[in-house]
Every structure is written in structure tokens, then in C-alpha cells.
Amino acid sequence: MMHPSRARVLLAGMGLGASIFSFSLARAATTTATFTVTASVQTACAVSANNLNFGAYAGQQIDNTVTLLATCSVTVPYDIGLNQGTFTGATVTTRRMAGTDPAGLGYSLFQDTGRTTNWGNTVPTDTVHGVGTGFAQTVTVFGRIPGGQNVSPGSYSDTITVTLNF
């Protein structure tokens, strides 16, 4: 037979063991939770332009091109327009560069390599349409100085504003 005090220690130890065992079982259980992840993608577009340099004009027709870069969010439709420039009285079909001759030097900007479709700034009639890819897209402007202009020697220039509507 076991001494009563030893029996109490043994029972106490068994109780402690049972508590540890119960605690281990409780820690083995799991529970889960969820959370939602959200974001919104903003519609964004940007445009940049290089300069168009026709070089030296000697009375003969000169053709040259310049590139624009249009960057818009994926699937965003856009239109690129070109204004008439800064010469007083110019329009998108009668652009002129200012210089030493008061009449200026006439030139045109077109949407196509054949230089038949004028490029203006009225959406959608005379602008260039595109759809964003999320990457920069090259858009070419086709310029022409017609031959036969009798202007004073000197430097001529104009400033065109490129507008991207989206």
C-alpha cells in the first residue's frame, strides 16, 4: 500500500500531466480569417513630342517627319490633336512659321505618309485616334513645306501644341 502523502503527490503529478496534455491539445487546433485586398487603377495618359526640323528651304518642296509618344492606360481610347501654331491668322490647314519675312513660311502637318489627310485638333474629325496599351506608342507626324514660296532668307519657326484627349 502507498503512503497517503505519496498518493497525493502522484495524483497531483498526474493532474499536472493531464493539464499539460490538455494544453498541448488546445495548441494543436487552428482557426482562420480572411481579408480583402483592393486597388483601383486610374486612367492616365501622357504625350511627348520631338522637334520637327525641315532643314534649309531653297524653294523646293521639303518633306520630313517627327514622332510623338502617347502613353495611356490599357484599353483607354485617346485622340491626339495638333493646333494651328502661333503665327497670327494661321489655321490647322494654313500653318505658317514666323521669321524674317512678314508673310512667314507656309507648311502643313498630316496624319499619313501620302500627306493627304490634314492633322488638326477637332475630335474626331481631324485628330489621330488610338487605344492605350500601357506602354509608349509612337505616332508619326508627316510634315511638308510646299515648293515655290518666295520668302526672305533667315530663320523661321512655329510652336505647335499637341493635345491628347482621353
Secondary structure, DSSP 8 states (H G I E B T S, - for coil): ---HHHHHHHHHHHHHHHHHHHHHHHHT----------------EEEEE--------SSS-EEEEEEEEEEE-TT-EEEEEE---SSTT--TTSEEEBSSSTT-EEEEEESSTTS-SB--SSTTTSSEEEE--SSEEEEEEEEEE-S-----SS--B----EEEE-
